[in-house]
């Protein structure tokens, strides 16, 4: 990804009437920015904006210092707000370029593509913006392909899990059937039934004969009167 634009290197006319104090804070912020001290540079730019909240240079440079600290959500908001209020097409293109960069870093590829396209509408000759636009398109394609792969992998895994579950249920049912007693209501043949009935009758005859025999042994006791 190419180029982060700092307002200090832009060639645009500064509105007459800015106070020397806010300009001084911006210049000091620019020096800190060049040294890589983005946090202190941010502090200076914010102080300058407290004096002149309409300062395009202050807002622009604040956005770049925030971007350099990898606070891409805030830098996106700053450049988006800035790009809607810029009459100068060149500066507007630069703000949209930086907006695209912020969105790109946040992996918001579709939004970054839109920002780069809008930047090129204001400055069609910017090669860096064209490069970043193609890079964002490539990243979006990779993101979509990765998402499709993840979705397919999830479907495949869900299918495997369901097949495994179905097989476990099948095996469980098989084991339960194996452990169940064989058909206890299995029908017996007519011959077997007759033999069983005959045996019961014989047993009953033997039992009755035994009872009669035992009764025959019983004798009543006679008690003679003793008076």
C-alpha positions as CSV (number, residue, x, y, z in Angstrom):
1,X,0.0,0.0,0.0
2,X,1.4,3.3,-1.0
3,X,1.6,6.8,0.5
4,X,0.0,8.4,3.5
5,X,-0.4,12.1,2.7
6,X,0.4,14.7,5.3
7,X,-1.2,18.1,4.7
8,X,2.1,19.9,5.2
9,X,3.3,18.6,1.9
10,X,0.1,19.5,0.0
11,X,0.1,22.6,-2.1
12,X,-3.1,24.4,-1.3
13,X,-3.9,27.9,-0.3
14,X,-4.4,28.4,3.5
15,X,-7.4,30.6,4.3
16,X,-6.3,34.1,5.4
17,X,-6.9,35.0,9.0
18,X,-5.6,32.0,10.9
19,X,-4.0,33.1,14.1
20,X,-0.3,32.8,14.5
21,X,-0.9,30.6,17.6
22,X,-2.7,27.8,15.9
23,X,-0.3,27.9,13.0
24,X,2.6,27.6,15.5
25,X,1.0,24.6,17.1
26,X,0.5,22.9,13.7
27,X,4.2,23.7,12.7
28,X,5.4,22.2,16.0
29,X,3.1,19.2,15.4
30,X,4.6,18.8,11.9
31,X,8.1,18.7,13.3
32,X,7.1,16.1,15.9
33,X,5.4,14.1,13.1
34,X,8.6,14.1,11.0
35,X,10.5,12.8,14.0
36,X,8.0,9.9,14.3
37,X,6.5,11.3,17.6
38,X,2.9,10.9,16.4
39,X,1.3,11.0,19.8
40,X,2.8,14.4,20.7
41,X,2.0,15.6,17.2
42,X,-1.6,14.6,17.7
43,X,-1.7,16.7,20.9
44,X,-0.5,19.8,19.1
45,X,-3.0,19.3,16.3
46,X,-5.8,19.0,18.7
47,X,-4.7,22.1,20.5
48,X,-4.6,24.0,17.2
49,X,-8.2,22.8,16.5
50,X,-9.3,24.1,19.8
51,X,-8.2,27.5,18.6
52,X,-9.5,27.1,15.1
53,X,-11.9,24.2,14.7
54,X,-12.3,24.9,11.0
55,X,-8.6,24.4,10.2
56,X,-8.4,22.1,7.3
57,X,-4.6,21.7,7.8
58,X,-5.2,20.9,11.5
59,X,-7.8,18.3,10.8
60,X,-5.9,16.7,7.9
61,X,-2.7,16.4,10.0
62,X,-4.6,15.1,13.0
63,X,-6.0,12.4,10.8
64,X,-2.5,11.4,9.6
65,X,-1.1,11.3,13.2
66,X,-4.0,9.2,14.4
67,X,-3.5,6.9,11.4
68,X,0.2,6.4,12.2
69,X,-0.8,5.3,15.7
70,X,-2.9,2.6,14.1
71,X,-6.2,4.1,15.3
72,X,-7.8,3.4,12.0
73,X,-11.4,3.8,13.1
74,X,-10.8,7.4,14.3
75,X,-8.7,8.3,11.3
76,X,-11.5,7.0,9.0
77,X,-14.0,9.3,10.8
78,X,-11.7,12.3,10.5
79,X,-11.0,11.9,6.8
80,X,-14.6,11.0,6.0
81,X,-15.8,14.2,7.7
82,X,-13.0,16.2,6.1
83,X,-13.8,14.9,2.6
84,X,-17.4,16.1,2.7
85,X,-16.5,19.7,3.3
86,X,-13.6,20.4,0.9
87,X,-14.3,22.6,-2.1
88,X,-10.7,22.0,-3.5
89,X,-10.8,18.9,-5.6
90,X,-7.1,18.1,-5.2
91,X,-7.3,18.3,-1.4
92,X,-10.6,16.4,-1.4
93,X,-8.9,13.6,-3.4
94,X,-6.1,13.4,-0.9
95,X,-8.5,13.2,2.0
96,X,-10.4,10.4,0.2
97,X,-7.1,8.6,-0.5
98,X,-6.3,8.6,3.2
99,X,-9.8,7.5,4.0
100,X,-9.3,4.6,1.7
101,X,-6.1,3.7,3.5
102,X,-7.7,3.8,6.9
103,X,-10.5,1.6,5.7
104,X,-8.1,-0.8,4.0
105,X,-6.1,-1.2,7.3
106,X,-9.4,-2.0,9.0
107,X,-10.1,-4.7,6.4
108,X,-13.2,-2.9,5.3
109,X,-12.2,-3.6,1.7
110,X,-15.5,-2.7,0.0
111,X,-15.6,0.7,1.7
112,X,-11.9,1.4,0.9
113,X,-12.6,0.6,-2.8
114,X,-15.4,3.1,-2.8
115,X,-13.1,5.8,-1.2
116,X,-10.4,5.2,-3.7
117,X,-12.9,5.5,-6.6
118,X,-14.2,8.8,-5.2
119,X,-10.6,10.0,-4.8
120,X,-9.9,9.2,-8.5
121,X,-13.1,11.1,-9.5
122,X,-11.4,14.2,-8.1
123,X,-7.9,13.4,-9.3
124,X,-7.9,10.7,-12.1
125,X,-4.2,11.0,-12.6
126,X,-3.1,9.8,-9.1
127,X,-1.1,6.6,-9.6
128,X,-0.8,5.8,-5.9
129,X,-4.6,5.8,-5.5
130,X,-4.9,3.6,-8.6
131,X,-2.4,1.2,-7.1
132,X,-4.2,1.1,-3.8
133,X,-7.5,0.6,-5.5
134,X,-6.3,-2.5,-7.2
135,X,-4.7,-3.8,-4.0
136,X,-8.0,-3.3,-2.1
137,X,-9.8,-5.2,-4.9
138,X,-7.3,-8.1,-4.6
139,X,-7.7,-8.1,-0.8
140,X,-11.5,-8.2,-1.1
141,X,-11.3,-11.1,-3.5
142,X,-9.1,-13.0,-1.1
143,X,-11.4,-12.2,1.8
144,X,-14.4,-13.5,-0.1
145,X,-12.6,-16.7,-1.1
146,X,-11.5,-17.3,2.4
147,X,-15.0,-16.8,3.7
148,X,-16.4,-19.2,1.1
149,X,-13.8,-21.8,2.1
150,X,-14.7,-21.3,5.8
151,X,-18.4,-21.8,5.0
152,X,-17.7,-24.9,3.0
153,X,-15.4,-26.3,5.6
154,X,-18.1,-25.7,8.2
155,X,-20.7,-27.5,6.0
156,X,-18.4,-30.4,5.5
157,X,-17.6,-30.7,9.2
158,X,-21.3,-30.5,10.1
159,X,-22.0,-33.3,7.6
160,X,-19.3,-35.5,9.1
161,X,-20.6,-34.8,12.6
162,X,-24.1,-35.8,11.5
163,X,-22.9,-38.9,9.8
164,X,-20.9,-39.9,12.9
165,X,-23.9,-39.3,15.1
166,X,-26.2,-41.3,12.8
167,X,-23.7,-44.2,12.9
168,X,-23.4,-44.1,16.7
169,X,-27.2,-44.2,17.0
170,X,-27.3,-47.1,14.5
171,X,-24.6,-49.0,16.5
172,X,-26.4,-48.3,19.8
173,X,-29.7,-49.6,18.4
174,X,-27.9,-52.7,17.1
175,X,-26.4,-53.4,20.6
176,X,-29.8,-53.0,22.2
177,X,-31.4,-55.5,19.9
178,X,-28.6,-57.9,20.4
179,X,-29.1,-57.8,24.2
180,X,-32.8,-58.2,24.1
181,X,-34.2,-61.8,24.8
182,X,-35.3,-63.7,21.9
183,X,-39.0,-63.8,21.0
184,X,-40.6,-65.1,24.1
185,X,-43.9,-65.4,22.4
186,X,-42.6,-67.8,19.8
187,X,-45.4,-70.2,18.9
188,X,-45.1,-73.9,19.9
189,X,-46.2,-76.7,17.6
190,X,-49.6,-78.5,18.0
191,X,-47.8,-81.7,18.9
192,X,-45.7,-80.0,21.6
193,X,-48.9,-78.4,23.0
194,X,-50.6,-81.8,23.2
195,X,-47.6,-83.5,24.9
196,X,-47.5,-80.7,27.5
197,X,-51.2,-81.0,28.1
198,X,-51.0,-84.8,28.5
199,X,-48.1,-84.4,30.9
200,X,-50.1,-82.0,33.0
201,X,-53.0,-84.5,33.1
202,X,-50.7,-87.4,34.1
203,X,-49.2,-85.2,36.9
204,X,-52.7,-84.4,38.1
205,X,-53.7,-88.1,38.2
206,X,-50.6,-89.0,40.1
207,X,-51.2,-86.1,42.6
208,X,-54.8,-87.2,43.2
209,X,-53.8,-90.8,43.7
210,X,-51.2,-89.7,46.2
211,X,-53.8,-87.7,48.1
212,X,-56.2,-90.6,48.2
213,X,-53.5,-92.9,49.5
214,X,-52.6,-90.5,52.2
215,X,-56.2,-90.1,53.2
216,X,-56.5,-93.9,53.5
217,X,-53.9,-93.9,56.2
218,X,-55.8,-91.5,58.4
219,X,-57.9,-93.2,61.1
220,X,-60.5,-91.5,63.3
221,X,-59.6,-91.7,67.0
222,X,-62.3,-93.2,69.1
223,X,-62.6,-92.0,72.6
224,X,-64.6,-94.1,74.9
225,X,-66.5,-92.4,77.6
226,X,-65.0,-92.7,81.0
227,X,-68.0,-92.3,83.3
